[in-house]
Amino acid sequence: MDNKPLEGVKCIVSTCAYNKDGNKCTADSILVEPKHAHTSDDTDCSTFKPLR
């Protein structure tokens, strides 16, 4: 991980280790699941990593 924010990805989860400087996501990539979601309420960011 190089801590460079993913362009266009906003994360407001303050307890995620990838959340940096103004709600930017610094993960190398993100994975949003499940495959057959029908609404945004059905989805989860599986990339979430808790702060240590």
N, C-alpha and C positions, 0 to 999 in steps of 0.2 A: 504494500500500500504506500503510495507516494503522497498522501494527504491532499491531492489536487481535487477540488470539488467536481462532481459530475455535472456537466452543463445542463441546465434546465431541470435538475432534480432538487426539490425542496423537501426538507425533513424537519418537522417541528417536534420530534420526539427527543426531548432534552436528556433522556436517560440512555440514549444510544451512543456508543463509542464513536460512531462515524459522523455524528452531528457536530459540525464545526462552524465557526464564524458566520453568524447570521442565518442559521438554519440550513446550511449547505451540507450535502451528503458527500463524504470523502471515501466511501467504499470503492473498491476497484470496479465493481458492477453491482447491480441489485437484482433480486429475484422476488417477484410479486406472485403470490399463489392464492388460491388453487386454480388449476387449469380451466375449470368450468364455472367460474364465478359469473354471476348475473348482474351484480351491482357493486359499487365501491365498498359497501358495507360487508360484502362477502370476501374481500381480499385482505391479505396480510403481507407485510414485507418480511420475507424469510431471511433477509440479510441482517436484520437487527442483531446487534451485539451489545450486551449490557456494559455500562461503565464499570471499571474495576476499582 
